[in-house]
Amino acid sequence: MSFSGRLSSSDLQSFAFSRRELLGKFVAVAVATAAVKRSAESSATKKYPLPEFNVGDLVAYDWEPDDDDAPEFATDFGEILGMRWVPEPDGHCLAANTWVYYIRWTHSTCPDILPEPCYDGEPTYSSDLRLVSRA
């Protein structure tokens, strides 16, 4: 005899009710989870300001070389690979409450500085960068 054959009609009704109840609980948990996620996302946007640059943006970094044979001013060009919010100074960044950017440097106006594209792994502050073009 199968499992459903052993159940009486009242057992089948209570079994169906428990499945409906399970579905209701599932929907309630899903709605609660979505509400928590939405409130966490909205509090995250309130906590951090929007970054000045986006991943893929082309940026420039102007600097003064120390070498006497180099030009008076030089500019390095690169692409934003990533970014990080710095809430307080740490071993890599001395500033607080700022975005730092990780850049793949592609070329420079200073001869022989960047013979090929490179990533140095150093964070760069937005105040040191200027936008060349958006991705």
Helices and strands as residue ranges (DSSP letters): H 3-6, H 9-47, E 58-63, E 74-86, E 98-108, E 118-119, E 124-125, G 126-128, E 129-133
